[in-house]
Amino acid sequence: MSGRGKRKDDECASDDNSEGHAPPKKSSKTESADDSDDIVVCEISKNRRVTVRNWQGKVWIDIREFYIKDGKQLPGKKGISLSVDQWNVLRDHVEEIDRALADS
């Protein structure tokens, strides 16, 4: 059992970086006050946008699909929120991504 507990703790530790920010998507659907703190950086397409948000004292870069319900545009489940550290890693690899796209 102790090995199982350690494994769960390890999984939770890794999940904290990738899913610890998932709940704000659910709460932002019901709390319009959170939406006012979002900075829309760009609209990638009609229903996709990049926003920068402050949630629980941390800054997140959110790339997400949105949907319209009752005349309001709300965040959907499809998307990703990156911490500033994760964003910096992605940004540092843009040239490599561009090269891979050119090679394909």
PLY file of the C-alpha trace (Angstrom):
ply
format ascii 1.0
element vertex 104
property float x
property float y
property float z
element edge 103
property int vertex1
property int vertex2
end_header
0.00 0.00 0.00
2.79 2.46 0.77
4.16 2.07 -2.77
0.73 2.81 -4.12
0.47 5.92 -1.97
3.83 7.16 -3.16
2.81 6.58 -6.75
-0.37 8.56 -6.22
1.61 11.38 -4.66
4.00 11.37 -7.61
1.10 11.46 -10.05
-0.52 14.28 -8.15
2.72 16.23 -8.14
2.96 15.98 -11.91
-0.74 16.68 -12.31
-0.39 19.90 -10.32
1.62 21.40 -13.16
-0.74 20.28 -15.90
-4.17 20.12 -14.32
-3.96 22.26 -11.20
-5.35 25.09 -13.29
-8.24 23.14 -14.81
-10.76 24.18 -12.11
-10.67 27.86 -13.08
-12.24 26.92 -16.39
-15.19 25.45 -14.53
-15.47 28.32 -12.08
-15.10 30.98 -14.77
-18.25 29.65 -16.41
-20.25 30.60 -13.34
-18.25 33.57 -12.08
-18.25 36.47 -14.49
-15.90 38.43 -12.18
-13.01 36.14 -13.25
-13.66 37.02 -16.90
-13.00 40.71 -16.24
-9.45 39.88 -15.08
-8.64 38.05 -18.32
-6.54 39.88 -20.88
-7.43 38.70 -24.37
-4.14 38.70 -26.25
-5.42 37.46 -29.60
-8.19 35.55 -31.31
-6.71 32.58 -33.14
-9.97 31.81 -34.91
-13.67 32.47 -34.44
-13.95 30.31 -31.31
-10.33 30.12 -30.12
-8.38 32.73 -28.22
-5.27 33.29 -26.17
-5.73 35.01 -22.83
-3.53 35.86 -19.90
-5.23 35.43 -16.56
-4.45 35.66 -12.89
-5.92 32.73 -10.96
-5.20 31.96 -7.32
-2.30 34.38 -7.34
-0.59 32.81 -10.35
-0.44 33.99 -13.95
-1.59 31.54 -16.67
-1.44 31.73 -20.44
-4.69 30.16 -21.60
-5.20 28.84 -25.14
-8.82 27.73 -25.28
-11.92 27.15 -27.35
-15.00 29.13 -26.43
-18.70 28.54 -27.01
-21.75 30.78 -26.89
-24.55 30.11 -24.41
-27.39 32.54 -23.72
-25.55 35.21 -25.69
-22.38 34.91 -23.58
-19.06 33.57 -24.78
-17.85 30.99 -22.25
-14.63 28.94 -22.02
-14.93 25.31 -23.07
-13.14 22.20 -21.90
-10.87 22.07 -24.94
-7.71 24.01 -24.34
-4.59 24.31 -22.29
-3.37 26.65 -19.57
0.37 27.15 -19.31
2.26 28.53 -16.34
4.73 31.30 -17.08
7.58 28.76 -16.84
5.85 26.42 -19.30
5.14 29.35 -21.64
8.82 30.33 -21.56
9.87 26.78 -22.49
7.44 26.77 -25.42
8.52 30.24 -26.52
12.19 29.20 -26.41
11.42 26.35 -28.84
9.51 28.35 -31.47
12.38 28.24 -33.96
12.62 24.45 -33.63
8.88 24.16 -34.19
9.14 26.38 -37.27
11.98 24.22 -38.63
9.94 21.05 -38.04
7.00 22.61 -39.88
9.25 23.56 -42.80
10.59 19.99 -42.98
7.16 18.38 -43.03
0 1
1 2
2 3
3 4
4 5
5 6
6 7
7 8
8 9
9 10
10 11
11 12
12 13
13 14
14 15
15 16
16 17
17 18
18 19
19 20
20 21
21 22
22 23
23 24
24 25
25 26
26 27
27 28
28 29
29 30
30 31
31 32
32 33
33 34
34 35
35 36
36 37
37 38
38 39
39 40
40 41
41 42
42 43
43 44
44 45
45 46
46 47
47 48
48 49
49 50
50 51
51 52
52 53
53 54
54 55
55 56
56 57
57 58
58 59
59 60
60 61
61 62
62 63
63 64
64 65
65 66
66 67
67 68
68 69
69 70
70 71
71 72
72 73
73 74
74 75
75 76
76 77
77 78
78 79
79 80
80 81
81 82
82 83
83 84
84 85
85 86
86 87
87 88
88 89
89 90
90 91
91 92
92 93
93 94
94 95
95 96
96 97
97 98
98 99
99 100
100 101
101 102
102 103
